[in-house]
């Protein structure tokens, strides 16, 4: 079953945008932040990389600037309404009240935005652009650690910044999926780099921003199988999450409400089996009990997750960084593929991780192209309010991505002669 969500018509402004100069300055600072990250990691030691990086960052920020005035129905009907709520009810003081269907950490930013005269549309998008950069840096760090190649690390940074779904999700749509994805990838990198405490903090922050982080978080169990975690480190996750929502509790929100917020949001995901996503329900026509079909999808997603984790546990002595990259993609694509009620943006984590796998092992670069194709079909359906082609084609593409990820994972787990545990790659 496929449901086409209403949206504003998709257009690009014909004339140069007139924006608050302060928003332009913030975007410029974000561009400088991107260059600072590259410099910090030693990738700008020679004039040529400096010039190339400066031009690419300027282009990435310029493209985002061009679409900053674009408003979707999500912004007009929800995001700006929530900022206005904070503005009218005392800013941070309004955190004591239920507002919106986002988790507490993102609401902190919306409350902060209510204090500024800058148009909230720009502030919302600037936040997403900041995390676009963090996402690119996290992908760069992960690829660098696994492959040891500065060239691949440099390339994946910019390809991530220009990835169509990354560009459209934040700068044009005003969504915040880069927030949770960036933190999840950073957490995986920190785990592989033997920094388990910071890794768990990032995992908690990722989950704190969006529930869709659960599509990626199971891979932390794979990293634990490598010996990168002890059981006590997992206790940092709930502790970090409690500290994350504590300011809202101090503001007057009941503690139980903040901890159980996601449970209360399950009723807001809709009753349709599919919302413009390339999930298995784009392949099926369910004419009977949709609730039963949805429950079967949930069961299948859990069984799939346990099967992947079971395979990794069975061959745990051969897990390395490349296996973690493959398992990350397999889980982040396979879980939302099987679940009901998925929206077009719920494969965002898989979009980023497919790119990581492509740079870790170019043999599987097709996974990134297929994942973009599958996700962009859903983006087109929402932003243009019509289907470019049947979503079932996107579902077949995701199945191919899962097959490639499984192939990559098995290639690592069942070729022990290629492995040395001291070498992550």
Order of alpha helices (4+ residues) and beta strands (2+ residues): alpha-alpha-alpha-alpha-alpha-alpha-alpha-alpha-alpha-alpha-alpha-alpha-alpha-alpha-beta-alpha-alpha-beta-alpha-alpha-alpha
